[in-house]
């Protein structure tokens, strides 16, 4: 597995080193998982369905599935949230703000 480069003294990034070519419809999730992150999609009591992206440094995105939202739409929102956290330092947390 590729090691993460550091940005500044001891500050880890959530990016793969070198070029990354995604092979899925969710490029940000794919890169995040390839760099050591993980995702969980499913129930997190008392929430019926949530999508969470986290790595050893902490949670970067936590989404609650909206009424009528398709699974595909939830995963696309998670991909966008991972992009916002990784590339724009803007983590999204819909679970803990409740």
C-alpha positions, 0 to 999 in steps of 0.5 A: 500500500502506498504511504501518504506523503506529508504536508509540512512537518508531520502533518499527514495528507489524505492523498496518494503519492504520484498520479492516481487514475480512478476506475469507478464513478466515485473517484474521490472515494476510490482514492480515499480508500486506496490511501488507507481510508474506509467507508461505512454505509448502513445503519448507525443507531438511531439513524436508519442509514448513514454514509461515513468516511474515516481514516486513522486520523479521524472522520472526514465525512458523515452523511444521513440518507435523506427521505426518498434518496436513492442509494446511488445518490447517497454514494455520489453525495459521499464522493462529493463530501470526501472531495470537499474534505480531502481537497478543500479542508471542508469536512461534512458532518450531518450526524453529530450536528443533530 
